[in-house]
Amino acid sequence: MKLEKREITLNEYDSLEETYYFQKTLLKEYAELLCHVTRKETRGAVLRLMAETGEDLCLVTDLMNGSAIENN
């Protein structure tokens, strides 16, 4: 049996969807970490990162919606 090389093409929506799921998972992990943090400074840093990740998640969602409209 001979293996063939196949070209894998990702479109913009697939890339955005992968980024969306990564950001969503990261946000969940930050929330889990927040339950275990005891230092005030660390809590502040985690909350700041959660806010930034939430903003990124919203941006990716908007881009996905725009990409889906263009693909239809």
N, C-alpha and C positions, 0 to 999 in steps of 0.2 A: 504494500500500500504506500503510495507516494503522497506526501503532504504538499499541498499547494499554498503558495503565499497569496493571501487575499488582502486587498486594500481596505482598511477600515476608515470610514468617513464619518465624522461626527458633525452634526449640524449645530448651529448656535443654540438652539433650544435644549439639546441634549447636554451641552456644556453648562448652560445655566441651571438646568435641573440638577446636575451633579453638584454644582456649587450650592444650590438651595438646600439640598439634603445635608451637605457638609455643615453649613451654617446652622441649620436646625439642630443637628446633633451636638455641635459645639455649644449652642445656647443651653441645651439640656444638661450638658456636662458642667457648665458654669453654675447652673442652678443646683446641681448635686454638690458641687464643691462648696457653694455658699453655705450649705447646711453643716459643713464640717469645719469652717474657718472660725478661729477664735480671736485673732488679732483685728483690731479696728482698721488698721491701715490696709491689711490684706483684703478685708471685706470691701473697703472702698475701691480697691483696685479691681476686684472681681465684679463689682457692680458697674464700674466704668466699662469694663470689657463686655459685660452683658449688654449694656446700652449700645455700644459700638456694633456688636454683633447683630443686635436687633435691627439697627438702622441698615446694616448691610443686607440682612435678610429681606427687609422691605424693598430695598433697591433691586435686589435680584428678582424678587417677585414681580415688581413693576416691569423689569426688563423681560422676564418670561412672558408676561401678558402681552407686551409689545411684539415680541418675537412670534408668539402664537398667532397673533392677528396678521402679521406679515406672511406667515407660512400658509394661512388659509386662503 
